[in-house]
């Protein structure tokens, strides 16, 4: 029986179709996506463009929130240390004001308070990742430097502006308080009260020591109040980070539903495509040579 040579084009078309199905299945398994070109699913691809934009925004907000949270926690920790230092200064001032200390003891106490003052200045000049935390928006300028003409012995070089970080659509969080508001506020001057206590201890004037100690106590209470700002910022940032994590999961799920594939189904499809392609090739191996031989053997 002669084989119809017209089967060759049909056979080649079948091979081409099976190869295409195999390549599509391989691509879906390797990428995990059902859409790799806009022409595959124009509607899904359009939605994926918006998904990609939103994902990028959420990633940026998440990075901002994480960085801001670290800065806020660093600043709050510094103020906690300042409160502890001021508490120690109050104890030393109370000790120095009791009137039973020798001049040498008074000088020793004054030296300790001077050390506390230096420690507080170090906290006021704290930097985080190269940025001065308490300099306002003057983040590259050392907030406090020695100034013998100033009552506190230091001058503020920052500004009174605050830094806010965008952590969501139309949402930003204040992440700092200017140093002049915390450490050299006229109504509760941390550096000024400590400097006055040092001077009073050095002079041995118990009345002045008591007055300076009371001023340090007021400054300590004021700093404690300022920590509320950082506490609120930390709460906001933690809450927003949780929300952003949920958004990331939601967007990822949406992307999967738009262009993703079920890997179990994709694997089954790939196996079937390989079987179909092998069958097509095997059939062609038998049919095509016979068709050509019969074609060549036909008398002209």
C-alpha positions as a printed Julia matrix, in Angstrom:
300×3 Matrix{Float64}:
  0.0    0.0     0.0
  1.37   3.37   -0.99
  1.66   6.12    1.63
  0.06   9.38    0.67
  2.86  11.98    0.38
  0.38  14.69    1.37
  0.7   13.46    4.96
  4.13  15.09    5.23
  2.91  18.69    5.64
  0.35  17.54    8.22
  3.0   15.59   10.08
  5.4   18.53   10.12
  2.63  20.81   11.38
  1.87  18.33   14.17
  5.55  18.26   15.17
  5.71  22.06   15.17
  2.58  22.28   17.34
  3.89  19.71   19.82
  7.25  21.51   20.0
  5.46  24.78   20.72
  3.35  23.16   23.46
  6.49  21.63   24.96
  8.35  24.94   24.97
  5.39  26.7    26.58
  5.18  24.04   29.28
  8.93  24.19   29.91
  8.81  27.97   30.19
  5.93  27.89   32.67
  7.7   25.34   34.87
 11.02  27.21   34.8
  9.57  30.7    35.42
  6.48  29.83   37.43
  4.56  32.25   35.22
  1.78  31.75   32.71
  2.36  35.18   31.15
  5.79  36.17   29.85
  4.75  38.47   27.01
  1.98  41.1    26.94
  0.42  39.25   24.01
 -0.01  36.15   26.21
 -2.68  37.89   28.29
 -2.97  41.67   27.71
 -5.43  42.24   30.59
 -3.3   40.33   33.1
 -0.16  42.09   31.93
 -1.79  45.51   32.36
 -2.76  44.62   35.91
  0.75  43.33   36.55
  2.21  46.7    35.58
  0.14  48.34   38.33
  1.03  45.53   40.72
  4.73  46.06   40.04
  4.44  49.8    40.69
  2.59  49.25   43.97
  5.07  46.58   45.04
  7.99  48.94   44.41
  6.27  51.65   46.49
  5.59  49.25   49.35
  9.19  48.03   49.26
 10.43  51.63   49.5
  8.03  52.46   52.33
  9.13  49.31   54.16
 12.78  50.3    53.81
 11.99  53.83   55.01
 10.06  52.55   58.02
 12.79  50.11   59.0
 15.51  52.75   58.78
 13.39  55.34   60.61
 12.51  52.87   63.35
 16.18  52.16   63.99
 16.93  55.88   64.2
 13.99  56.54   66.53
 15.03  53.68   68.82
 18.62  54.95   68.84
 17.47  58.47   69.76
 15.14  57.21   72.48
 17.92  55.06   73.92
 20.15  58.14   74.02
 17.53  60.13   75.89
 17.08  57.25   78.32
 20.79  57.45   79.01
 20.5   61.22   79.49
 17.71  60.75   82.02
 19.87  58.29   83.93
 22.79  60.72   83.85
 20.62  63.56   85.12
 19.3   61.33   87.9
 22.9   60.72   88.98
 23.62  64.45   88.83
 20.62  65.17   91.06
 21.91  62.68   93.62
 25.35  64.27   93.52
 23.86  67.76   93.81
 21.79  66.69   96.81
 24.9   65.26   98.4
 26.88  68.4    97.67
 24.2   70.66   99.19
 24.1   69.05  102.64
 26.8   71.4   103.98
 28.9   68.68  105.6
 31.3   68.13  102.72
 34.85  69.32  102.8
 36.14  71.53  100.04
 37.98  68.55   98.58
 34.78  66.51   98.56
 32.91  69.34   96.89
 35.54  69.52   94.17
 35.39  65.76   93.7
 31.6   65.91   93.32
 31.98  68.81   90.89
 34.36  66.69   88.82
 31.81  63.87   88.7
 29.07  66.24   87.54
 31.44  67.67   84.94
 31.89  64.12   83.67
 28.12  63.73   83.49
 27.89  66.99   81.54
 30.44  65.69   79.04
 28.53  62.42   78.75
 25.27  64.26   78.06
 26.96  66.38   75.39
 28.18  63.18   73.77
 24.58  61.94   73.65
 23.46  65.29   72.23
 26.07  64.84   69.48
 25.02  61.26   68.77
 25.19  60.2    65.12
 23.43  57.3    63.45
 24.76  56.01   60.12
 26.59  59.28   59.59
 23.62  61.49   60.5
 23.5   63.62   63.66
 20.3   62.61   65.42
 19.69  65.84   67.34
 20.79  68.45   64.81
 17.38  69.13   63.33
 17.71  68.87   59.55
 21.36  69.97   59.75
 22.25  66.29   59.82
 25.94  66.67   58.91
 26.8   69.41   61.4
 27.91  68.57   64.95
 25.01  69.87   67.06
 26.96  71.08   70.1
 30.48  72.49   70.31
 32.37  74.1    73.17
 31.74  77.85   73.53
 33.26  79.6    76.54
 31.03  82.64   75.95
 27.81  80.63   76.33
 26.2   80.21   79.78
 26.17  76.43   79.37
 29.66  76.35   77.89
 28.29  75.0    74.6
 26.62  76.42   71.52
 24.02  74.76   69.32
 24.93  74.56   65.63
 21.88  72.73   64.32
 18.48  74.12   63.39
 14.95  73.85   64.73
 13.52  71.83   61.83
 12.39  68.21   62.06
 12.86  65.24   59.75
  9.82  63.29   58.58
  9.93  60.03   56.67
  7.35  58.86   54.16
  6.16  55.38   55.15
  2.95  55.13   53.14
  0.7   56.91   50.69
  0.04  60.31   52.27
  1.62  59.13   55.54
  4.83  60.4    57.1
  6.28  60.11   60.61
  8.42  62.63   62.52
 11.64  60.88   63.48
 13.6   63.49   65.43
 13.45  66.42   67.84
 15.94  69.28   67.4
 18.64  69.33   70.05
 17.84  72.92   70.98
 14.39  71.75   72.07
 15.79  68.97   74.25
 19.19  70.01   75.6
 19.18  73.79   75.6
 15.53  74.75   75.91
 15.36  78.06   77.86
 12.64  76.7    80.16
 14.48  73.45   80.95
 18.1   73.8    79.93
 19.83  70.46   80.4
 23.33  71.64   79.57
 22.84  74.97   81.33
 21.58  73.42   84.56
 24.42  70.89   84.66
 26.97  73.62   83.99
 25.45  75.73   86.78
 25.62  72.76   89.16
 29.3   72.27   88.37
 29.99  75.96   89.05
 27.98  75.9    92.29
 29.8   72.8    93.54
 33.16  74.32   92.71
 32.25  77.46   94.7
 30.89  75.45   97.64
 27.76  77.62   97.81
 25.15  75.22   99.19
 22.25  77.52   98.33
 23.41  77.76   94.71
 23.96  74.0    94.64
 20.37  73.41   95.76
 19.03  75.83   93.16
 21.11  74.21   90.4
 20.06  70.73   91.54
 16.4   71.73   91.32
 17.04  73.04   87.79
 18.63  69.7    86.83
 15.57  67.93   88.22
 13.27  70.08   86.09
 15.45  69.38   83.04
 15.28  65.64   83.71
 11.47  65.74   83.86
 11.4   67.71   80.63
 13.62  65.21   78.81
 11.38  62.4    80.02
  8.42  64.19   78.49
 10.25  64.57   75.17
 10.72  60.81   75.02
  6.95  60.52   74.48
  7.47  61.87   70.96
  9.87  59.05   70.17
  7.6   56.52   71.84
  4.69  57.6    69.64
  6.87  57.51   66.53
  8.07  54.01   67.38
  4.48  52.85   67.85
  3.43  54.33   64.5
  6.37  52.79   62.69
  5.84  49.35   64.2
  2.19  49.47   63.21
  3.01  50.62   59.69
  5.65  47.94   59.26
  3.03  45.31   60.12
  0.64  46.82   57.58
  3.32  46.96   54.89
  4.22  43.32   55.48
  0.59  42.41   54.93
  0.52  44.52   51.77
  3.62  42.72   50.48
  1.94  39.35   50.97
 -1.27  40.6    49.34
  0.52  41.99   46.3
  2.57  38.82   45.92
 -0.63  36.77   46.02
 -2.22  39.04   43.46
  0.78  38.69   41.14
  0.58  34.92   41.42
 -3.11  34.93   40.56
 -2.49  37.18   37.56
  0.47  35.5    35.9
  1.47  32.58   38.12
  0.91  28.9    37.47
  0.07  25.99   39.71
  3.34  24.08   39.71
  1.7   20.68   40.14
 -0.55  21.32   37.15
  2.35  22.8    35.17
  4.46  19.7    35.84
  1.65  17.44   34.65
  1.2   19.57   31.54
  4.93  19.4    30.84
  4.94  15.61   31.18
  2.01  15.33   28.77
  3.66  17.76   26.33
  6.85  15.69   26.35
  4.84  12.52   25.7
  2.92  14.15   22.83
  6.1   15.53   21.29
  7.9   12.19   21.48
  4.89  10.5    19.89
  4.83  13.03   17.06
  8.53  12.59   16.42
  8.24   8.79   16.5
  5.36   8.85   14.02
  7.24  11.2    11.75
 10.29   8.95   11.83
  8.17   6.16   10.36
  5.97   8.12    7.98
  8.26  10.75    6.47
 10.98   8.37    5.08
  8.34   6.11    3.48
  6.58   9.09    1.98
  9.77  10.41    0.46
 10.81   6.94   -0.8
  7.47   6.39   -2.46
  7.59   9.87   -3.93
 11.06   9.21   -5.4
 10.03   5.81   -6.75
  6.97   7.13   -8.58
  7.58   7.13  -12.39
  7.8   10.57  -13.86
